[in-house]
Amino acid sequence: MGKNPASGEVYIFIGKRRDRVKLLHWEHGGFTLYYKRLETGTFELPRFEDSALSCIIKWTDLVLLVEGISLKSVKTRKRYEGIFC
């Protein structure tokens, strides 16, 4: 994928049946692997282009995805996005 695995990013792998997700994250000293398998239902995939090898999602969207909350029905409130030096 052309990325540095130790950069602090979380890598998300969703199974073909969309009932399993693995999150791979580098922490000091090694990788941490989180695994979740659903008994019923599926994980909702984030929107991305079919030709893309990867996509970037916000941390809050990742939490909603893992918890099973639909990203399509979530409404985010307006927040201040100032520039800090």
Secondary structure as the mmCIF struct_conf table of DSSP 4:
data_model
#
loop_
_struct_conf.conf_type_id
_struct_conf.id
_struct_conf.beg_label_comp_id
_struct_conf.beg_label_asym_id
_struct_conf.beg_label_seq_id
_struct_conf.end_label_comp_id
_struct_conf.end_label_asym_id
_struct_conf.end_label_seq_id
TURN_TY1_P TURN_TY1_P1 PRO A 5 ALA A 6
BEND BEND1 SER A 7 GLY A 8
HELX_LH_PP_P HELX_LH_PP_P1 GLU A 9 GLU A 9
STRN STRN1 VAL A 10 ILE A 14
TURN_TY1_P TURN_TY1_P2 LYS A 16 ARG A 17
BEND BEND2 ARG A 18 ASP A 19
STRN STRN2 ARG A 20 GLU A 27
TURN_TY1_P TURN_TY1_P3 HIS A 28 GLY A 29
STRN STRN3 GLY A 30 ARG A 37
BEND BEND3 GLU A 39 GLY A 41
HELX_LH_PP_P HELX_LH_PP_P2 PHE A 43 ARG A 47
TURN_TY1_P TURN_TY1_P4 ASP A 50 SER A 51
BEND BEND4 LEU A 53 LEU A 53
HELX_RH_AL_P HELX_RH_AL_P1 TRP A 59 GLU A 67
TURN_TY1_P TURN_TY1_P5 GLY A 68 GLY A 68
BEND BEND5 LEU A 71 SER A 73
HELX_LH_PP_P HELX_LH_PP_P3 THR A 76 LYS A 78
#
